[in-house]
Amino acid sequence: MKRWSEPIYPIAQWEWGPAEVRRYALAVGAPRSPMDDGDLRLVMTDQPDVLPTFAMLLADAHSLRYIPLPGIDYAPADVIYAGHELEVFRPLASTESGTSYSRIISVGDVRSGVLVQRETLSRDVAGEPIARNVVTSVIRGAVSGVPNRPSSPREDEVNGHDQELDLATLPQQALLYAQTGDDNPLHWNPETARAAGFERPILHGLCSAAMVTRAIIGHVTGHDWSAFRRLSVRFTSPVVPGDTIRIGISGPRSAIRFTASVGSREVLSAGLIELDRGA
């Protein structure tokens, strides 16, 4: 049986500054209002607050779309996001630099293709860990020859929600998010979207997840982005730019469960946001 636990990726170096932080905040829908001081701190200061989901971008350098997985034949367009887990170890600063290391956690055949989990650990210039990403992808139509070992089903999901929030997306939302570095034509080229089976370009999964996370943290903590510790979410179906997302939330402030839907269609499932208990 093949082993996929050894690192196969080169070290990625990265850096960002206030301009990248502001661009990201705008791309994921901040500020919701020019009268909202909490959101304005994300875009209108010399040292802007940093949304914790900004750290999800640190995993993109080692995307399966850019670095092929050895032994599996596929095209970049075959790679579909299925889920994401983000853990941050401290609040992000508006100016940072460091390195990211990635490894394959698991590879296995499922009905729709090959399910791959990849972990990326990012450290700052002092060598201290700042974020951990686990990306779950499906390579459609591919075969690895390795049976998938499904993880244990979650026992902590709940039915029903304590609160609901509505979150509007812009028709140009995917174009804004593409400015953060993810220029996959599925999200901006109508021909590519139609070839993939969609009527029009769809929103990046990481954009919809970040918009929902920002809305929940802003609502629950009053814009205390430093309270964030962990996000886990599954991508169920795509959001079309211009859709209004309805978010259902429940649970304690330290472990918020959420789902997100467009109409009757669920777009994000099994969502969990962990905050400091004192948030």
SULFEN-V434185 format. One record per backbone hydrogen bond with DSSP energy under -0.5 kcal/mol. CO is the residue of the C=O (numbers start at 0). NH is the residue of the N-H. If there is no record, write none. Layout:
# SULFEN-V434185
co=CO nh=NH
co=CO nh=NH
This chain:
# SULFEN-V434185
co=5 nh=103
co=11 nh=99
co=13 nh=97
co=15 nh=95
co=16 nh=19
co=16 nh=20
co=17 nh=21
co=18 nh=22
co=19 nh=23
co=20 nh=24
co=21 nh=25
co=22 nh=26
co=23 nh=27
co=24 nh=29
co=25 nh=28
co=32 nh=35
co=34 nh=36
co=35 nh=39
co=36 nh=40
co=38 nh=41
co=39 nh=42
co=39 nh=43
co=40 nh=48
co=44 nh=47
co=48 nh=50
co=50 nh=53
co=51 nh=54
co=52 nh=55
co=53 nh=56
co=54 nh=57
co=55 nh=58
co=56 nh=59
co=58 nh=61
co=59 nh=62
co=62 nh=65
co=62 nh=66
co=65 nh=67
co=67 nh=69
co=68 nh=71
co=71 nh=73
co=74 nh=77
co=75 nh=78
co=77 nh=79
co=77 nh=139
co=79 nh=137
co=81 nh=234
co=82 nh=135
co=83 nh=232
co=84 nh=133
co=85 nh=230
co=86 nh=131
co=95 nh=15
co=96 nh=124
co=97 nh=13
co=98 nh=122
co=99 nh=11
co=100 nh=120
co=101 nh=8
co=102 nh=118
co=105 nh=116
co=107 nh=114
co=108 nh=147
co=109 nh=112
co=111 nh=140
co=112 nh=109
co=113 nh=115
co=113 nh=138
co=114 nh=107
co=115 nh=136
co=116 nh=104
co=116 nh=105
co=117 nh=134
co=118 nh=102
co=119 nh=121
co=119 nh=132
co=120 nh=100
co=121 nh=129
co=121 nh=130
co=122 nh=98
co=123 nh=126
co=127 nh=123
co=129 nh=88
co=129 nh=89
co=130 nh=121
co=131 nh=86
co=132 nh=119
co=133 nh=84
co=134 nh=117
co=134 nh=136
co=135 nh=81
co=135 nh=82
co=136 nh=115
co=137 nh=79
co=137 nh=139
co=138 nh=113
co=138 nh=141
co=145 nh=108
co=147 nh=149
co=162 nh=248
co=164 nh=246
co=166 nh=244
co=169 nh=172
co=171 nh=175
co=172 nh=176
co=173 nh=177
co=174 nh=178
co=175 nh=178
co=176 nh=179
co=176 nh=181
co=177 nh=180
co=180 nh=182
co=183 nh=186
co=184 nh=187
co=184 nh=188
co=185 nh=201
co=187 nh=189
co=188 nh=192
co=189 nh=193
co=190 nh=194
co=191 nh=195
co=192 nh=197
co=193 nh=196
co=203 nh=207
co=204 nh=208
co=205 nh=209
co=206 nh=210
co=207 nh=211
co=208 nh=212
co=209 nh=213
co=210 nh=214
co=211 nh=215
co=212 nh=216
co=213 nh=217
co=214 nh=218
co=215 nh=219
co=216 nh=220
co=216 nh=222
co=217 nh=221
co=222 nh=224
co=223 nh=226
co=224 nh=227
co=226 nh=275
co=228 nh=87
co=229 nh=273
co=230 nh=85
co=231 nh=271
co=232 nh=83
co=233 nh=235
co=233 nh=268
co=238 nh=202
co=239 nh=242
co=242 nh=168
co=242 nh=244
co=244 nh=166
co=244 nh=246
co=245 nh=260
co=246 nh=164
co=246 nh=248
co=247 nh=258
co=248 nh=161
co=248 nh=162
co=249 nh=256
co=251 nh=254
co=253 nh=274
co=254 nh=256
co=255 nh=272
co=256 nh=249
co=257 nh=270
co=258 nh=247
co=259 nh=266
co=259 nh=267
co=260 nh=245
co=260 nh=262
co=261 nh=264
co=263 nh=265
co=264 nh=261
co=266 nh=235
co=266 nh=236
co=267 nh=259
co=268 nh=233
co=270 nh=257
co=271 nh=231
co=272 nh=255
co=273 nh=228
co=273 nh=229
co=275 nh=278
